[in-house]
Amino acid sequence: GGEEDVSLVCLDSVARMEVKSNPPVKALKRGSQAYTVEVASLYRQGFAAFVRFRALGDGSQGALPDPRSARLRANGREWTKPQASLAIDQRGSFGVPGRMEGILEFTLDSEAQTVGDYIFEFGDPGTYAPTLVLTIKREPDKFQKEVTNFLAGYVAKEWEVASVGEGTTSRPRDYSVDRLEGRLCMPDVPQQETANDCGFFILAQILLVLQLTPEGLRVLAGASADKLTALPWPTQKEVTRRKAKLRDAMVAMFETADDMLCDDVDMLLKKSPSLRSKVQAAMWDGPQFAEAVRRLAAASAPKQEFSISELGTMSTKALRTLCAQRGVLPPGMVERSDLLKALIPTTIRAATISDVNGQARGSSPPAGTTNGNSSACASSTKRPNESAGVAPEPPAKQTRLSSQNGEEPHLGNLRFSSEDLETMPLKRLRGLCVQHKCMPSCALE
């Protein structure tokens, strides 16, 4: 629609960004004002970082440090042993001045983020002060701005043509080009470590986006660059694995074509289930990306608050879903009470002090719950969770046979209705599935 969020996401697997400092940032060797190191620029291209530096010394404290001992730190990681391309290489010695100028190339890796603060250390750690820091910011280059302008004009034209095609006699609706030009989003994505994997990175990114529903695409359009950066975009290792899968799928396709004497790919896929499965496996690595977008949507959406009584009326499945949305789902097989305990700190609506104190003192139950066995249970066996303000367990979990040893009833003697199944603990549901021989073969909710 014309009022929906729109965004142009640039997923650059060979990002090129540079920060220049004029005048250069400068540090002095501890104990000597005559030894200096300056950094004029930092340039990132793909998985490599290039530092342009100059080091000077008057010889009073010996030779300059070996530039190959320099270090580069960013985003909590450190890289060492750079390659040095020196225009001037005079390290000097005691009584002999030194001068070094050139570029140090640090080899990073696919998952090293481009944007952020970079700390450069020349020589051993702490030799020079203050710390040399350069910051690369997320800014589009000239080419990316031109592409954005071109696509904005294309979308505006398509919008105009589509509005005329709706059969209206009024003037075509305008689509502001500024809407797209102002929404160029440049998240940090893994960088390729080779010179010939550009197409494979694009293919892997497209396959991930194809997992999304229209609502998932709307989530991407409204998300910030930092949130998009956190999504599981393909790394060099994953792209390499996909290349191997695609190669095996192509080999299988040619072999199947020879066996069937057919070169129609569509026909081959329809007639050979094994080939179709192999091709699908090469294109699909699981729903991790779609799940990550779903969690992003849940985290970005306004969070609804509930009262303790409202949580108590929810089914176990609904509680589990709510835990997953809030990011507090306990690991492994959990009971209903575990789900409630995890949700209370994040979802409970603010209550008055008197309400909380009343629950802690065990105030009288509401009308309609003081008859029969319910009143006896409330007065004689108060559960630990109730004193903490947690909703009592559902009837299906409270069901106990009156036995001297107080053990759980045998599942064969358990009587329940379809409504009880909605609130029954997962452990008991699993036991019933085993007893009735209807246990699913895979992981279940």
Secondary structure, 3 states (H helix, E strand, C coil): CCCCCCCEECCCCCCEEEEEEEEEEEEEECCCCCCEEEEEEEEEECCEEEEEEEEEECCCCCCCCCHHHCEEEECCEEEECCEEEEEEEECCECCECEEEEEEEEEECCCCCCCCEEEEEECCCCCCEECCEEEEECCCCCHHHHHHHHHHHHHHHHHHHHHHHCCCCCCCCCCCCCHHHHCCEECCCCCCCCCCCCHHHHHHHHHHHHCCCCHHHHHHHHHCCHHHHHCCCCCCHHHHHHHHHHHHHHHHHHHHHHHHHCCCCHHHHHHHCHHHHHHHHHHHCCCCHHHHHHHHHHHHHCCCCCECHHHHHHCCHHHHHHHHHHHCCCCCCCCCHHHHHHHHHHHHECCCCHHHHHHHHCCCCCCCCCCCHHHHHHHHHCCCHHHHCCCCCCCHHHHCCCCCCCCCCCCHHHCCCCHHHHHHCCHHHHHHHHHHCCCCCCCCCC
